[in-house]
Amino acid sequence: MKFTKKLTAVLLSAFCLAAAVPSVPAMADSQKVVTLGADLTEEQQTMILKYFGIYGESNIETLTITNEDEREHLGSYIPLEQIGTRTYSCALVSPTTSGGIQVKTANLTYVTSNMIASTLSTAGVVNCEVLAAAPFAVSGTGALTGVLMAYETASGETLDETKKETATQELVTTTTISDSVGTVEATQIVNETKIQVIQGDVVSTGDIEVIVDTVAEEENVTLSDEDRALLVELMEKIAEQDYNYEEMSETLERVEENLDSLLNEESDSEEESTESGTESTESAQDTASGTEESTESSTESTAAESEESALAEDSILLNTDESALGSDVVFDATDASALAETEAETETETEVSDDFGFDITVSDTYEDATGGDGSTDTVDADYSVDADGSTDDAADDGSAQTDGSDIVIDFETSDTEGIDDTEVVETETESTVQEIISLSELVLNPNTDEDAAETATIEAGRNYLTISTQRTDLVAGTGTVSVYDAADGSLIETVEMSDTTKVVSEPITDVEKLYDLGEWTEGTEFRIYLDTPFAADMSYYIMIGDDALMTADGSASIQTSLDDTIINWHFDTLSYGIGLDETVDGVTANSAVTGTLYVDAATSTYALLDSITVDGVETLADGTAIAFTESSTFELNIGQSGEAVIHVSYYDSADTMNLVNEATYMVTVK
């Protein structure tokens, strides 16, 4: 249920079904708690507070959500590299006395309001209003952490730990399934299955499997074996808890109606797109007339929906300032009335009030996207948060987003009545804009192609990975690269990119190689050596962590947790191959080096290491080929420095010597 402000008026009609059920508005409670990502810059903090409609309010308690918080809540279900090292998601939470769970999101590109509402019900929340947002587009998988922490603080209620863990598992399961079937479909399947399991008090695995299969069939969705197993596992955990469906029904049924409406809209859109033909002028005029009537009807319908909204007039979902986040923002809500179109307003100056409940360092440089003269107005307070921030296009108001490393943001949550004449000190700050390097800019080897029909395969035995970039200003950063067994998801090895005994980089000077990489004129290659070579007949998955590559001054870095370019670095190994125990130091001439040769017993019973060339010159004397009848290790001594190529031929048997496979290994000999 995602859309931009430009499409809001059109898509409001998608909620007719949900709005058709009258409900009594729930009065929002006065207690509110806001959570702010610890890595937001000063300007980003201000944008969020303005969007939430609480800029300058004095009765808002503030929590800072760190990356450690996200790792604690999500680490059991999401690889740490995917969670990243920085936190930007924010939330405003207001417990209510009725009305179920209502959610509105901004700039969350992967997690929807319906996902959050359904997930919060699993965590044990019954009535609550939630705003979840970020100053720029993020996936939103980390938003749940702040929402749960804020709810417990605002309500004074400690949620059951098992239910919170189950809620996190539900969010991860939904987003995982959505990769295959779509966001709306995945949310629908998870929500409907949960309704049937809880409402029917189902406990057995067999019954759960029947429900999962039935719901998938009814929704015309085919689940992969992996996704089906994830969903069954989630429902088994939900079935173990003592959920009261009557308490959850308002939220879950609202989500169900919203999703039904969206799916119907998608279906109608597809039907319209398949219609073709040429209409007469008279027909076109009739269509235009019909459009006018439809527009009037839509307006009336929207008005009716607004009147029948489950939101109270003082709802936090109705008090947002969309203009604070700039243009082209993705908004989403569980109630259509919270998505009324708002004209973006451009601010030229921000004043600091002297009666804030919490005081904020506010930039007054809104002249253009580069930040004007860089001066800031600051006020004194008690609680400091250092943020190193991130970059994104400047907001509509022209405020530049900086790295925030020299900015102190102060919050005072106690009553500040009586404070006046706050001294304003003007200081000069220098902004460093951080650039996010997209994974799409990198060439990974073993190479993978998202559009390839089959998974890339390499010979067994290699003990390194390479990352190539057209840039020459990047260095190995502070992040990690991790190798996983794709079959069971287990971690095999993690390499710290700052470890110079395992990571080496060098300029790419070979003209032919530069051309093959994309007709580059320059570039840099990073080679990452592993303790464990890639084994035969295996599937591997590689995760690149935040800050794995960066500029020396930190002004640009890889941020995979924010990257909207999904690249699966996944490959398989063949049943044969050859590898050497190579390190960052390479191989030394006239020194013994250990290697391993892999033989595919199903196709060959005899292998010969029959050729070693250095800089194109054969160095292996005639008659000195090394024979193998099974996979085994060996020692090799290369007597000449240069670029060496080791070649192995595989035969069906030593008698017939029919060539069935070949393998090569290239190594620099020093």
Disulfide bonds with the S-S distance in Angstrom:
none
